Amino acid sequence: MKIKILVLIVSCYQLTAFSQNFKGSLPYKQDNLWGVIDTTQQIIIEPQYKRLRVLGDLDYVQFDGKQLFDINKGVKIDSEGIYANGITIEEHRYFLFNTDEKSTLIDLKRQDTINLSLKYDRMYNVSLLDPKTNKKRDYIVGALASRKMVLLKNNKDLPLAAQKKFDEFDFVYGEDYRSFHLFIGKVKNKSYVYNSELRLIRSVVNTDEYEVMSMDQLDVLAKTLKFDKLRLKCFSCAEVQSSFWSFSDDPILPEIFTVEYKNNRLFVTYKPTEGDKIEVSPELLYGNEFIGDVETLGFGKNEVIVDYRYVKTKMLMFPESELKQIKN
C-alpha cells in the first residue's frame, strides 16, 4: 500500500522562546466536543463542551458560556457569567461577563472586579487624536443591552465622557484611516460632533437613516475644521470573518507524524496509510481578539490548537491514543 505524505509548513516566529517556554495545557476538539489536554498528551478535561471562547492572549478559555479554565495554571475557575469580550483599562486587561441581571468586568490575573451600573453587550477601546498637538486620548465605547451606545473615560470609575446615550455613533478620520479625530453620536434625528477632548463642537439635524452624518455634512465639517477631507469609520459595521478550512467530516487522522525545524520554519509531516495527498495551511483561531502565532489544525470533527510561541518540539496537543488511522 502506498504511503501518502501530508506536509504542513507553518511560519514560525520567536523561535528562541520555543525551547524554554510552552503552555502546560491547551484546548482540543474531538468529535465536535472541546476538552483540555496537557503537554504529555494526557487529558485534563474530557471532551464534553460544544463551544469554545478564548480570553486574552490564550490565557483563559470558556466552555459553553459557563466553565472557565486557566490555561497557564491548568485549573478550572468560577465564571461570573457569559464572556462577551475584553478591554484594556489603565493598561490592565479586563474581561466583560454578562448574566441576565448584570455586567461585570474582571481582571482575572489580578483578581480585580468592576461591578457595572449599566448592562453592556460589548465594550471596545478607542482613541481620539488631536491633529494639532498629536495628543492621543483613550476612551471606551459601551454597547448597552438597551441598544443604546455610551462613550466612557478610560479609568476604573468608567464615568461618561459624553453626557448622552446615543442611538448610533461613529468615529471620523482624515488622511490616515488609523487615526480618529472626532466622535459623532446620533440621538433621534440630531447628530452631535465631539473633538478629541470630548468637547461638543457642533450639532446638526440629520435625517439620514443609515449614517450619523451625510457625506455633504462631512464635507462642510471638514472645511470648517480645516481638514482636507473627513470620512466615517463605520465602527459598528459587522466584520466578516472567514471560517476554518478543515478536512471532511470523515477524516483520516495521521498514524505517524513528525515535528521539526528547518531554516526557522516549523514542518509538521503526516503519513496516512491511504488517501490522496493533501496540503493545507493552518488558520488563525477563529473569533478571538488577539493577534498572535496561534492557529488551529482542523481534521473534520477534530481540531488541534498550536501556539507557535510556546510549542513543544515533537508534540501535538491531541490524545496520543487517538493519533491513529481512522477509517470511514
Salt bridges, closest charged atoms under 4 A:
ASP57 OD2 - ARG309 NH1 2.91
ASP59 OD1 - LYS23 NZ 3.85
ASP59 OD2 - LYS109 NZ 3.82
ASP107 OD2 - ARG110 NE 2.54
ASP112 OD2 - ARG110 NH2 3.73
ASP112 OD2 - LYS156 NZ 2.91
ASP167 OD1 - LYS148 NZ 2.37
ASP176 OD1 - ARG178 NE 3.05
GLU197 OE2 - ARG137 NH2 3.21
GLU197 OE1 - ARG199 NE 3.45
ASP219 OD1 - ARG231 NH1 3.87
GLU260 OE2 - LYS262 NZ 3.91
GLU279 OE2 - LYS277 NZ 3.55
GLU289 OE2 - ARG93 NH2 2.04
GLU303 OE2 - LYS29 NZ 3.18
ASP307 OD2 - ARG309 NH2 2.81
